[in-house]
């Protein structure tokens, strides 16, 4: 079961570290998935973006409060492209499924 209080805490910590960021958090109480979209990631490689977000939680992970954190950190432009790719993939999958009927 998801420990409801921790999800808003995770989101608040990210927003404090990356003002103006779009933050999405999900998880089961120990394992979390986090997507952060921020201009602060402009010019950084994917690994560097993840390291910046991970640094916010390094003490909590070291202390066992968070067991695992899957991080997707994107610039707004990359997020738009990622969303478009997802949409087009879904559209293509739907279109090809219908044509196969």
N, C-alpha and C positions, 0 to 999 in steps of 0.2 A: 504494500500500500504506500502511496505517496505521502510523505510527511509534509503536509501542506505549508507549515510555516517556513520551511527552508527555501522553497522555490521563490517567494518574494524577496527573501534575504539575498539569494544569489543574484536576482535581477537588480536589486538596489545596489549591491556592491559593484556590479559591472557598470551601472549607470553613473555611479560616483566616480569610477575610474575613467570612464569614457563618456563625458557629458554629451547629451544629444544622441546617444546610440540607440538604435532599435535593438531590443533584447527579447529573445524567446527562450524559455526554459521549460524543460520537461524532465521527468525522471521517476524513479521508483522509491526514492528516499535515500539511496546510497549511490546509485549510478545516475548520472545526469547528462542530458544533452543540452547544449547551449549554442545558440546562434546569435552572434553579435554583428551588427552592421554599423560601421562608423567611418567617418572621414579620417579619423586618427590612423587608420590603416593604410592610407594612401602612400604608395611608394614602397611598401613593405612586402616581402615574400610571404607566402602562406605560413611557413614555419615561424617567421618573426611575428606575424599577427597572433598566432596561437600562443606563442611564448608570452606576449604582452598580456593576453587574457589569463593565461595560466598563472602568471605572477600574482594576480589578484587573489588566487585561491591556494597558493603554495602552502601556507601555514595550515589551512583547514584540511588539505589533503595529507600533509605530513602528520597532522594530529589525529587523523582517522575520522574527522567529521564528514568528509567527502571521500568516498572510496574511489570513484572514477568519474571523470568529467570529459566528455567528448565535445570538443570545441570546433565550431565552424565560425571563422572570423572573416568578414567580407567588407569591402568598400561598398558604398551605395551603388556604384556603377557595376561592380561584380555581382551584387545582389540582384540588380535588375536583369542582368544577363542570365544569371542562374535561374531566376523566376521565369524568364522567357523560354529558356531551354527546357525547363520542367513543363511549362504549358505546351510548348510545341511538341515535346515528346508524348505528353498525354493526348494531345490532339491527334498526332500521327498514330498512336496506338489505338485510339478509338476509331479512327477512320479506317485503318487496316482491319480491325476486328469486324467492323460493319460490312466491309467489302468481302469478307471471307464467309459471311452467312449465306 
